[in-house]
Amino acid sequence: MTKVFRMDIVFKSRKLEKLFLEEKALVRKWGPEQAEKIKLRLTQLIAAENLETLRTLPQMRAHELSGNRAGEISLDIKHPYRLLVKPDYENPPRKDDGGLDWRKITKIKILGVVDTHG
């Protein structure tokens, strides 16, 4: 029997959820190429056992952000855009060094697609 993993995903707002779940709106906002990448990332998030699973995908370039975006996680879309997510816990699981324990994060909130370098 194959176990199907599903990340528990919520969105920052209903407007963002509608944008992500309606292909026409996604294409209108980001164009066809970016929309395909965003849909791929969403599919990968849904299928992941936990955030650590995503770290193993080289094209994902998943990493924690710092500064005013501390606690958020950046997932590569297409340069310069990133999909931003954060653990959806009151107190996210952490390692002894204070960093997020990606293996224990199975609930996330999608914050949006942004240029974190601009």
N, C-alpha and C positions, 0 to 999 in steps of 0.2 A: 504494500500500500504506500503510495507516494503522499508525503505531507506537503500541503500547499501553505506557504507562508504568506501572511498579509500584514503589512505595516498598517497601523491605525493612523489614518491621515485626516486632519481637519484643515480648514483654510482660515486665513486671517479675517476674511470677510465673505459674505454671501456673494458680493460682486466679483471677488477674485475666484471663488468657486465656480461661478457661472462662466467666467472667462476661460478657466481651465477645462471645463467639462463640455463646452460648446465649441466644436471645431471651427465653425465659421468665425466666431468671435476671436478665437485664438489666432487664426490666419489673418484676420483683419488687423489685429493689434500688432502682431510680430512678423507677419509675412510667412509664406509657406515653409521655407527652410527652418526658420526658428521654431515655428509651430510644431513641426515634426520632431525636433529635438526635445522640445518641452513635453510633448506627449510620450516620447521614449523615456524621459526621466521619470515621469509620473508612473508609467508602467513598471519601471525598475523599482521605484519606491514601494509600490503596491506589492510587488513580488518578493521584496527583501524580507529576510528573517529578522534583521535588525540593521542599524546603521553601519555596523562593521562590515556587513556583506557588501555594501556599496563602496567601501574603501578599497576593496580588492579589484574593482573595475578601473583600469588605468585611464580610460577616457573620461571618467567621472571627476577626477581630480578633487575629491571631497576633502575639505579641511575646515577646521574651526577658525572663525574670525576673531579678531581682537579689537581693542579700542571701543568705540561707541557701538560696535556690532558684536561685542563679546557675548558668547552663548549661542550665537547663530552659526549655521553651517552652510558653506558655499559648495554648490554642485555645478560643475561646468556645463554650460549649454553650448554657446558658440561665442568666441571672443568678440566683444568684451563682456558678454552677459553671463550671469550666474543665476541659478535657482537658489533662493535662500529659504532655509528651513530652520526650525529650532525644535528641540525636544518639547513635547507637550505634557510636561509634568510640573507640578508646583515646585518640587525639588528634584531636578534631573539627576539621574545616577552619575556619580563621579568616581574617579580613581583616586588613589591615595595622593597623587601629585596635584589634584584639583581639577584636572582636565575631565572632560565628559567621558563616561564609560560607554563607548559606542556599542559594545556587545549587549548592553542592557537596555538600549533605547529602541523601543518598538512602537512608540507613539510620537508623531511629529505634527507640527503645524507648518503649513506652507505660507511663507510671508510674501513671496512674489518673485519676479524676475527683474534684476537690477544690474547696472554696471557698477560693481563695487570699487572700481579704480577711477571712476570719473567724477 
